[in-house]
C-alpha cells in the first residue's frame, strides 16, 4: 500500500494542478462557448452559470494521461469504457450547448450501454434475487443495457441543486477506489483518483452559491462510470469468493439506489398524470427539500448522509441477511425515506395554509 501511494502521488499532484488551472480558464471562456445554464421557470438559480464541470474534469485527465503510462494502459485495456465515457461527455456537452431531445440522449446512452454489456461488462447472475441465479447471455446483455442506461439517466436527473450530483459522484468514486483495493484491482486507481481530485475541486466551485454546474457532460459521465466500473468490479470479485462478491454487489447497488428510486418514483408520477416520463418538473427529492425551505447545502448534506449510511448498513447487514434481502432493504429504505420527506412536505403546506387562514380571520 505504501508503494502504491508513493507511485500515485505525482499523479495526484498533477491532477490537482491541472484541474485547478482548467476551471478558472474555462469559467471565463464558458460564455463565449455558449456553455452556460440559463435560468427558467423550473431552475433554482437566477443567473447564467457555466455548465462545464464534466468537460473540465475530462480535460484535466489529458496531462495525467501523458504523464502516467498506467492510465493509458488501463484505458487501452478497457477502451469500450474510455470511448463510451468520451461519447457521453460530448453528448452532454452538446445538450448543454444546443439542447438535444430526450430521445436522442436516451438513444446514445442506450447505445453505449449495449456496447458495454456486449463487451463483457454485463451482469451474468442475479445472485438469488427473485429466485434467479445465472442469466442466459442475451437476456444478460438486455438487462445490463437497461440497468446502465437507467442508472446513467438517473444520475443526470438528480443533478438539480448545488453540490448534489458532485457530492454523490465523489462519494461513489471514493467507494469504488476502496473496492478496487479490496479486490486487488488497484490499477483502476490511476483513473479513479484523478477523477476524485477533479470532483473535489469542482465542488469548491459548485458549493452554494454555485459558480459552476456539472452539466449533462458531467452527470452522464459519472453515472455511466459508476455503473459500468461497478459491474466490472462485481464480475472481478466473483472470482475471489462468494462473500467478496456479495460485499461488492451490495456496495455497487447502494451507490446507485437514491438516484434510481427517486427517478422511478418521478417517472411513475408523471405517467400517472398522463405526461411523458421525460417531461421536466419539480417533483424530484431535492425539489421537495427546497419546498421544505431547506438550503441547498442542507439538502445536499442530508442526501449525502443517506447515501453513505445506505452503503455502510448494506455491508454490515450481510452479517445477518442474505444478498437478496439486503437489496430489498436498500429499495425499501430509500423509498420510505423519500415517502417520509414527501409527507413532511404535505404537513408543512397544510400547516402554512392553516396559519394563513388564521391570519385572514
SULVEN-V173996 format. One record per pair of residues at least 24 apart in sequence whose C-alpha atoms are under 10 Angstrom apart, sorted by sequence separation. I is the first residue (numbers start at 1). J is the second residue. D is the distance in Angstrom with one decimal. If there is no record, write none. Layout:
# SULVEN-V173996
<<I;J;D> <I;J;D>>
This chain:
# SULVEN-V173996
<<26;50;8.5> <27;51;8.8> <84;108;9.5> <88;112;8.0> <117;141;5.2> <118;142;9.0> <121;145;9.6> <123;147;9.4> <172;196;9.2> <173;197;10.0> <228;252;9.9> <262;286;9.5> <310;334;8.3> <26;51;9.9> <27;52;7.6> <84;109;8.8> <87;112;8.0> <116;141;8.9> <117;142;7.9> <122;147;9.8> <170;195;8.2> <171;196;8.6> <227;252;7.6> <230;255;8.9> <259;284;9.4> <26;52;7.4> <27;53;9.7> <115;141;9.1> <117;143;8.8> <118;144;9.1> <122;148;9.4> <169;195;9.6> <170;196;5.8> <173;199;9.2> <226;252;8.0> <227;253;8.8> <230;256;9.7> <259;285;9.2> <26;53;9.5> <58;85;9.3> <84;111;9.0> <85;112;8.6> <114;141;6.9> <117;144;5.9> <118;145;8.7> <121;148;9.9> <169;196;8.5> <170;197;8.8> <195;222;9.3> <258;285;9.4> <306;333;9.7> <307;334;9.2> <58;86;8.4> <84;112;5.6> <113;141;9.2> <114;142;7.4> <116;144;8.7> <117;145;5.9> <170;198;9.1> <171;199;9.7> <227;255;8.7> <306;334;8.4> <23;52;8.3> <26;55;9.1> <27;56;9.6> <83;112;8.8> <84;113;8.3> <113;142;9.4> <114;143;9.5> <116;145;7.7> <117;146;9.6> <170;199;6.0> <226;255;7.9> <227;256;7.6> <23;53;8.2> <26;56;7.3> <114;144;7.6> <115;145;8.2> <117;147;9.9> <166;196;9.9> <169;199;7.7> <170;200;7.2> <226;256;7.9> <25;56;9.6> <55;86;9.8> <58;89;8.2> <81;112;8.7> <84;115;8.5> <113;144;7.6> <114;145;4.8> <117;148;8.6> <306;337;8.8> <23;55;9.6> <24;56;9.9> <80;112;8.5> <81;113;9.6> <84;116;8.1> <113;145;4.8> <114;146;8.2> <116;148;8.9> <166;198;9.9> <167;199;8.0> <170;202;10.0> <22;55;9.7> <23;56;6.3> <80;113;9.9> <112;145;8.4> <113;146;7.6> <166;199;6.3> <167;200;8.5> <170;203;9.2> <192;225;9.7> <223;256;8.5> <22;56;6.2> <23;57;8.6> <55;89;7.0> <81;115;9.2> <111;145;8.3> <113;147;8.4> <114;148;8.4> <165;199;9.9> <166;200;8.2> <21;56;9.7> <22;57;8.4> <54;89;6.8> <55;90;8.2> <80;115;7.4> <81;116;7.0> <110;145;6.5> <113;148;5.6> <114;149;8.6> <167;202;9.7> <20;56;9.6> <23;59;9.9> <54;90;9.4> <80;116;6.3> <109;145;9.1> <110;146;7.4> <112;148;8.9> <113;149;5.9> <166;202;7.5> <167;203;7.3> <223;259;9.6> <19;56;6.9> <20;57;9.9> <22;59;7.7> <23;60;9.2> <55;92;9.1> <79;116;9.9> <80;117;9.8> <109;146;9.8> <110;147;9.6> <112;149;8.3> <113;150;9.5> <166;203;6.3> <192;229;10.0> <18;56;9.4> <19;57;6.5> <22;60;6.9> <54;92;8.5> <55;93;7.4> <78;116;9.8> <81;119;9.6> <110;148;7.9> <111;149;8.7> <165;203;9.6> <18;57;9.1> <19;58;9.1> <21;60;8.8> <54;93;8.2> <80;119;7.4> <109;148;8.3> <110;149;5.4> <113;152;9.1> <163;202;9.1> <164;203;9.3> <167;206;9.8> <19;59;8.0> <20;60;8.7> <52;92;10.0> <53;93;10.0> <80;120;9.7> <81;121;9.1> <109;149;5.7> <110;150;8.8> <163;203;6.2> <166;206;7.9> <167;207;9.6> <18;59;8.5> <19;60;5.1> <51;92;10.0> <52;93;8.0> <78;119;9.5> <80;121;9.4> <108;149;9.2> <109;150;8.9> <162;203;8.7> <163;204;9.0> <165;206;9.8> <166;207;9.2> <188;229;9.1> <15;57;9.3> <18;60;5.2> <19;61;8.3> <51;93;8.5> <107;149;9.2> <110;152;9.6> <163;205;9.0> <164;206;9.1> <17;60;8.7> <18;61;7.9> <78;121;9.9> <106;149;7.6> <109;152;7.6> <110;153;9.9> <162;205;9.6> <163;206;5.6> <164;207;8.9> <16;60;8.7> <18;62;8.7> <19;63;9.9> <52;96;8.8> <106;150;9.2> <109;153;7.9> <162;206;5.9> <163;207;5.1> <15;60;6.5> <18;63;7.1> <51;96;7.0> <161;206;9.4> <162;207;5.6> <163;208;7.3> <258;303;8.3> <14;60;9.0> <15;61;7.0> <17;63;9.8> <18;64;8.4> <50;96;9.7> <51;97;9.0> <106;152;9.6> <161;207;9.4> <162;208;5.7> <163;209;9.5> <258;304;9.7> <14;61;9.3> <15;62;9.3> <106;153;7.8> <161;208;8.9> <162;209;7.4> <163;210;8.0> <166;213;9.1> <15;63;7.8> <105;153;9.1> <162;210;6.1> <165;213;9.5> <166;214;7.2> <185;233;8.1> <258;306;8.5> <259;307;9.9> <14;63;7.4> <15;64;6.4> <161;210;9.2> <162;211;9.5> <163;212;10.0> <165;214;7.7> <169;218;9.5> <173;222;8.7> <180;229;9.7> <184;233;9.9> <258;307;7.0> <292;341;8.8> <11;61;9.9> <14;64;6.5> <15;65;10.0> <162;212;9.0> <163;213;8.7> <164;214;9.9> <165;215;9.7> <169;219;8.4> <172;222;9.0> <176;226;7.9> <180;230;9.7> <183;233;7.8> <257;307;8.2> <288;338;9.2> <292;342;9.4> <13;64;9.6> <162;213;7.7> <163;214;9.0> <172;223;9.7> <175;226;9.9> <179;230;9.1> <183;234;9.5> <185;236;8.3> <256;307;9.0> <291;342;9.8> <11;63;9.3> <12;64;8.7> <161;213;9.2> <162;214;9.3> <166;218;8.7> <169;221;9.9> <170;222;9.1> <173;225;8.8> <184;236;9.1> <185;237;9.3> <255;307;7.1> <258;310;9.2> <285;337;9.9> <286;338;10.0> <289;341;7.5> <292;344;7.9> <293;345;9.6> <11;64;6.3> <14;67;8.6> <160;213;9.5> <165;218;8.9> <166;219;8.3> <169;222;6.3> <172;225;9.7> <173;226;7.2> <176;229;8.0> <180;233;7.3> <183;236;7.5> <184;237;8.9> <254;307;7.4> <255;308;8.5> <257;310;8.7> <285;338;6.8> <288;341;7.3> <289;342;8.7> <292;345;5.9> <10;64;9.3> <11;65;9.3> <14;68;9.9> <159;213;8.9> <160;214;9.9> <165;219;6.9> <168;222;9.6> <169;223;7.8> <172;226;6.8> <176;230;7.2> <179;233;7.7> <183;237;6.0> <254;308;8.7> <257;311;9.6> <284;338;9.6> <285;339;9.5> <288;342;6.8> <291;345;6.9> <292;346;9.3> <159;214;7.8> <160;215;9.9> <168;223;10.0> <172;227;9.9> <179;234;9.7> <182;237;9.0> <183;238;9.6> <254;309;9.4> <255;310;8.3> <256;311;10.0> <286;341;10.0> <289;344;9.6> <290;345;9.6> <291;346;9.8> <292;347;9.9> <293;348;9.9> <11;67;7.8> <159;215;8.0> <166;222;9.0> <169;225;9.5> <173;229;9.8> <180;236;9.7> <183;239;9.6> <184;240;9.7> <254;310;6.2> <255;311;6.9> <285;341;8.0> <288;344;9.3> <289;345;8.0> <292;348;7.2> <10;67;9.2> <11;68;6.9> <159;216;8.4> <165;222;9.0> <169;226;7.9> <173;230;10.0> <176;233;8.4> <180;237;9.5> <183;240;7.7> <253;310;9.8> <254;311;5.3> <285;342;8.2> <288;345;6.8> <291;348;9.1> <292;349;8.7> <10;68;9.0> <35;93;7.8> <38;96;10.0> <156;214;9.8> <165;223;9.4> <172;230;9.6> <179;237;9.4> <253;311;8.6> <254;312;9.0> <288;346;9.8> <291;349;9.0> <35;94;9.0> <37;96;7.2> <156;215;8.6> <157;216;9.1> <159;218;9.5> <251;310;8.8> <252;311;8.5> <254;313;9.5> <283;342;9.8> <8;68;9.0> <11;71;9.7> <35;95;9.6> <36;96;7.3> <37;97;8.6> <156;216;6.3> <159;219;6.9> <250;310;9.7> <251;311;5.7> <254;314;7.3> <7;68;10.0> <35;96;6.3> <36;97;7.5> <155;216;9.5> <156;217;9.1> <158;219;8.5> <159;220;10.0> <183;244;7.8> <250;311;7.6> <251;312;8.2> <253;314;9.3> <254;315;9.5> <8;70;9.9> <34;96;8.5> <35;97;5.4> <156;218;8.3> <157;219;8.2> <182;244;8.7> <183;245;9.2> <250;312;9.7> <251;313;9.7> <34;97;5.9> <35;98;9.0> <153;216;9.8> <155;218;9.5> <156;219;4.7> <157;220;9.3> <250;313;9.7> <251;314;6.9> <33;97;8.1> <34;98;8.6> <88;152;9.7> <92;156;9.4> <155;219;5.8> <156;220;5.6> <250;314;6.1> <251;315;6.9> <154;219;9.0> <155;220;6.8> <156;221;8.9> <179;244;9.9> <183;248;8.7> <249;314;9.8> <250;315;6.8> <153;219;8.4> <154;220;8.9> <155;221;9.2> <156;222;8.8> <182;248;9.2> <249;315;9.6> <152;219;7.7> <153;220;6.8> <155;222;7.7> <156;223;7.1> <247;314;8.3> <248;315;8.6> <250;317;9.7> <152;220;5.7> <155;223;5.2> <156;224;9.8> <179;247;9.2> <180;248;9.7> <247;315;6.0> <250;318;8.7> <151;220;9.3> <152;221;7.8> <154;223;7.6> <155;224;8.6> <179;248;7.0> <246;315;8.8> <247;316;9.2> <261;330;9.7> <152;222;7.7> <153;223;7.3> <247;317;9.9> <257;327;9.3> <261;331;7.1> <265;335;8.6> <149;220;9.7> <152;223;4.2> <153;224;8.6> <155;226;9.7> <247;318;7.5> <260;331;9.4> <261;332;9.5> <151;223;6.3> <152;224;4.9> <176;248;9.2> <179;251;8.6> <246;318;8.0> <254;326;9.6> <258;330;9.1> <262;334;8.4> <150;223;9.3> <151;224;7.3> <152;225;8.4> <179;252;9.4> <250;323;7.1> <253;326;9.8> <254;327;8.1> <257;330;7.1> <258;331;8.6> <261;334;7.0> <262;335;7.9> <265;338;9.3> <149;223;9.0> <150;224;9.5> <152;226;8.4> <249;323;8.2> <250;324;9.3> <253;327;7.4> <257;331;7.0> <260;334;9.8> <261;335;6.8> <148;223;8.4> <149;224;7.8> <151;226;8.8> <152;227;7.4> <176;251;8.7> <243;318;8.9> <258;333;9.8> <259;334;9.8> <148;224;6.6> <151;227;6.9> <152;228;9.6> <175;251;8.1> <176;252;8.1> <246;322;8.7> <247;323;8.5> <250;326;7.1> <251;327;9.9> <254;330;6.7> <257;333;9.8> <258;334;6.4> <262;338;7.6> <148;225;9.4> <150;227;9.7> <151;228;9.9> <175;252;8.8> <246;323;6.4> <250;327;6.7> <253;330;8.3> <254;331;9.0> <257;334;7.3> <258;335;8.7> <261;338;8.9> <148;226;9.3> <149;227;9.1> <245;323;9.9> <246;324;9.7> <249;327;9.1> <253;331;9.6> <257;335;9.6> <148;227;6.0> <172;251;9.4> <176;255;9.2> <258;337;9.9> <147;227;8.3> <148;228;6.9> <172;252;8.5> <175;255;8.4> <243;323;9.8> <246;326;9.9> <250;330;8.8> <254;334;9.7> <258;338;9.1> <147;228;9.7> <172;254;9.5> <173;255;9.5> <144;227;9.8> <148;231;9.2> <172;255;6.0> <144;228;9.4> <171;255;8.4> <172;256;8.6> <169;255;8.9> <144;231;9.0> <168;255;8.2> <169;256;9.9> <208;295;8.8> <209;296;8.8> <168;256;9.4> <208;296;6.7> <209;297;9.2> <207;296;8.6> <208;297;6.4> <168;258;9.5> <207;297;7.4> <168;259;9.4> <207;300;9.6> <165;259;9.5> <158;258;9.0> <159;259;9.4> <155;256;8.3> <158;259;6.1> <154;256;8.6> <157;259;7.7> <158;260;9.1> <154;257;9.6> <155;258;9.2> <156;259;8.7> <157;260;9.5> <152;256;9.3> <154;258;8.9> <155;259;5.7> <158;262;8.2> <123;228;10.0> <151;256;6.7> <154;259;5.1> <155;260;7.8> <157;262;9.3> <158;263;7.8> <121;227;9.6> <122;228;8.3> <151;257;8.7> <153;259;8.9> <154;260;5.4> <157;263;7.2> <121;228;6.4> <124;231;9.8> <152;259;9.3> <153;260;8.6> <154;261;8.6> <156;263;9.8> <121;229;8.1> <123;231;6.7> <151;259;7.4> <152;260;9.1> <154;262;8.0> <155;263;8.8> <121;230;9.2> <122;231;6.6> <123;232;8.7> <150;259;9.6> <151;260;6.0> <154;263;5.7> <121;231;6.2> <122;232;7.6> <124;234;9.9> <125;235;9.4> <150;260;7.3> <151;261;9.8> <153;263;8.6> <154;264;8.4> <109;220;8.4> <113;224;8.2> <117;228;8.7> <120;231;9.6> <121;232;5.6> <123;234;8.3> <124;235;8.2> <54;166;10.0> <112;224;9.0> <116;228;7.6> <120;232;8.2> <121;233;9.3> <122;234;9.6> <123;235;7.6> <151;263;9.2> <53;166;9.0> <74;187;7.1> <75;188;9.5> <121;234;9.6> <122;235;8.2> <147;260;9.7> <150;263;9.0> <73;187;9.4> <74;188;7.2> <113;227;9.7> <117;231;9.6> <121;235;8.1> <150;264;9.2> <45;160;9.9> <74;189;9.8> <75;190;9.8> <105;220;9.7> <109;224;8.6> <113;228;8.4> <120;235;9.2> <127;242;9.8> <44;160;7.9> <45;161;8.8> <71;187;8.0> <74;190;7.9> <75;191;8.6> <43;160;7.9> <44;161;7.2> <45;162;9.3> <70;187;7.2> <71;188;8.1> <73;190;9.8> <74;191;8.1> <42;160;9.9> <43;161;9.0> <44;162;9.2> <70;188;9.1> <71;189;8.6> <72;190;9.0> <97;215;9.9> <127;245;9.5> <70;189;9.5> <71;190;5.2> <72;191;9.4> <96;215;6.5> <97;216;9.9> <127;246;8.4> <70;190;6.5> <71;191;6.2> <95;215;8.9> <96;216;6.3> <69;190;9.3> <70;191;9.0> <71;192;9.8> <95;216;6.9> <96;217;7.5> <157;278;9.7> <68;190;8.0> <93;215;7.5> <94;216;8.8> <95;217;8.1> <127;249;9.3> <160;282;9.4> <164;286;8.6> <71;194;10.0> <92;215;7.1> <93;216;6.5> <94;217;8.2> <126;249;9.8> <157;280;9.3> <92;216;4.3> <93;217;4.9> <160;284;8.5> <65;190;9.3> <91;216;7.9> <92;217;3.8> <93;218;8.6> <159;284;10.0> <160;285;9.6> <161;286;6.9> <64;190;8.9> <65;191;9.2> <89;215;9.5> <90;216;9.2> <91;217;6.8> <92;218;7.3> <158;284;7.4> <160;286;7.0> <161;287;8.2> <64;191;9.2> <89;216;7.5> <90;217;6.4> <92;219;8.1> <93;220;9.9> <157;284;8.4> <158;285;8.3> <159;286;9.0> <160;287;7.8> <88;216;8.7> <89;217;4.3> <90;218;9.7> <92;220;6.6> <158;286;7.7> <88;217;6.9> <89;218;6.5> <91;220;8.5> <92;221;8.2> <158;287;9.8> <161;290;9.1> <61;191;8.5> <64;194;7.9> <87;217;9.6> <88;218;8.8> <89;219;8.6> <90;220;9.7> <91;221;9.6> <86;217;9.3> <88;219;9.4> <89;220;6.7> <90;221;9.3> <85;217;9.6> <88;220;6.1> <89;221;5.6> <164;296;8.4> <168;300;8.9> <61;194;7.0> <85;218;9.9> <87;220;9.8> <88;221;5.9> <89;222;9.2> <162;295;9.6> <163;296;7.8> <164;297;8.6> <167;300;7.7> <168;301;9.9> <171;304;8.1> <175;308;9.6> <60;194;8.3> <61;195;8.0> <87;221;8.9> <88;222;9.6> <161;295;9.6> <162;296;6.0> <163;297;7.3> <166;300;9.8> <167;301;8.6> <60;195;9.0> <85;220;8.4> <86;221;7.9> <88;223;9.9> <89;224;10.0> <161;296;6.1> <162;297;7.2> <164;299;8.2> <165;300;8.8> <168;303;8.4> <169;304;10.0> <172;307;9.3> <58;194;9.7> <85;221;5.7> <88;224;8.3> <160;296;9.7> <161;297;8.7> <163;299;9.4> <164;300;5.1> <167;303;9.3> <168;304;6.2> <171;307;8.4> <172;308;9.3> <175;311;9.1> <57;194;8.6> <58;195;8.3> <60;197;9.8> <61;198;8.8> <84;221;8.7> <85;222;8.5> <162;299;9.3> <163;300;6.3> <164;301;8.1> <167;304;6.8> <168;305;9.7> <171;308;7.8> <57;195;6.9> <60;198;7.5> <85;223;9.8> <161;299;8.5> <162;300;7.5> <163;301;8.8> <164;302;9.8> <57;196;9.4> <59;198;9.9> <85;224;7.3> <161;300;7.6> <164;303;7.8> <165;304;9.6> <168;307;7.5> <172;311;9.9> <57;197;8.8> <58;198;8.5> <84;224;8.5> <85;225;7.2> <164;304;7.7> <167;307;9.9> <168;308;9.0> <57;198;5.2> <84;225;9.2> <163;304;9.8> <56;198;8.1> <57;199;7.2> <56;199;9.9> <81;224;8.8> <82;225;9.4> <54;198;9.2> <57;201;9.1> <81;225;7.8> <53;198;8.8> <54;199;9.0> <57;202;8.0> <53;199;8.3> <56;202;8.7> <81;228;7.6> <53;201;9.7> <54;202;9.1> <81;229;8.3> <53;202;6.4> <52;202;9.5> <53;203;9.2> <53;205;9.2> <53;206;8.7> <57;214;9.5> <56;214;9.3> <53;212;6.8> <54;213;8.8> <55;214;8.4> <58;217;9.3> <50;210;9.4> <51;211;9.3> <52;212;6.8> <53;213;5.9> <54;214;5.6> <55;215;8.6> <57;217;9.8> <58;218;8.7> <49;210;7.8> <50;211;7.1> <51;212;5.9> <52;213;6.3> <53;214;3.9> <54;215;6.5> <55;216;9.5> <56;217;9.5> <57;218;8.1> <49;211;6.3> <50;212;5.0> <51;213;4.5> <52;214;5.9> <53;215;6.2> <54;216;7.5> <55;217;6.2> <56;218;9.0> <48;211;9.5> <49;212;5.8> <50;213;6.1> <51;214;5.7> <52;215;6.0> <53;216;8.8> <54;217;4.7> <55;218;6.9> <58;221;9.2> <45;209;9.3> <48;212;9.6> <49;213;6.7> <50;214;8.6> <51;215;4.6> <52;216;8.8> <53;217;7.3> <54;218;3.4> <45;210;8.9> <50;215;8.3> <51;216;8.0> <52;217;7.4> <53;218;5.9> <54;219;7.2> <49;215;9.9> <51;217;8.3> <52;218;7.9> <53;219;8.9> <54;220;8.6> <55;221;9.6> <51;218;9.0> <54;221;7.1> <54;222;8.4> <19;194;9.2> <23;198;9.7> <37;212;9.2> <103;278;9.0> <18;194;9.8> <19;195;9.9> <36;212;8.8> <37;213;7.8> <102;278;6.9> <20;197;9.6> <36;213;8.5> <101;278;9.9> <102;279;9.1> <12;190;9.2> <15;193;8.6> <16;194;7.9> <19;197;8.0> <20;198;8.4> <23;201;8.5> <37;215;7.9> <11;190;7.8> <15;194;5.5> <18;197;9.9> <19;198;5.9> <23;202;7.9> <36;215;8.8> <1;181;8.9> <11;191;9.8> <14;194;8.7> <15;195;8.4> <16;196;9.9> <17;197;9.8> <18;198;8.9> <19;199;9.2> <35;215;8.9> <8;189;8.2> <12;193;7.0> <13;194;9.2> <15;196;9.4> <16;197;6.2> <17;198;9.9> <19;200;9.7> <20;201;6.8> <24;205;9.6> <4;186;8.4> <8;190;7.3> <11;193;8.4> <12;194;6.2> <15;197;6.6> <16;198;7.2> <19;201;7.1> <20;202;8.9> <23;205;8.6> <30;212;9.9> <4;187;9.8> <7;190;9.9> <11;194;7.3> <12;195;9.8> <14;197;9.9> <15;198;7.2> <19;202;8.4> <9;193;9.9> <12;196;9.5> <13;197;9.2> <16;200;9.3> <27;211;8.4> <1;186;9.7> <4;189;9.5> <8;193;8.6> <12;197;7.3> <16;201;7.9> <27;212;7.5> <8;194;9.7> <12;198;9.9> <26;212;9.9> <23;212;8.8> <129;322;9.7> <131;324;8.7> <128;322;9.1> <129;323;7.7> <130;324;7.5> <127;322;9.7> <128;323;7.8> <129;324;4.8> <130;325;10.0> <127;323;7.4> <128;324;6.3> <129;325;8.2> <126;323;9.7> <127;324;7.4> <128;325;9.8> <129;326;9.9> <126;324;8.6> <129;327;8.2> <130;328;10.0> <129;328;8.8> <42;280;7.9> <43;281;9.5> <44;282;9.8> <42;281;6.6> <43;282;8.8> <41;281;9.6> <42;282;6.6> <41;282;9.9> <44;287;9.0> <43;287;10.0> <42;287;9.8> <44;290;9.2> <44;296;9.7>>
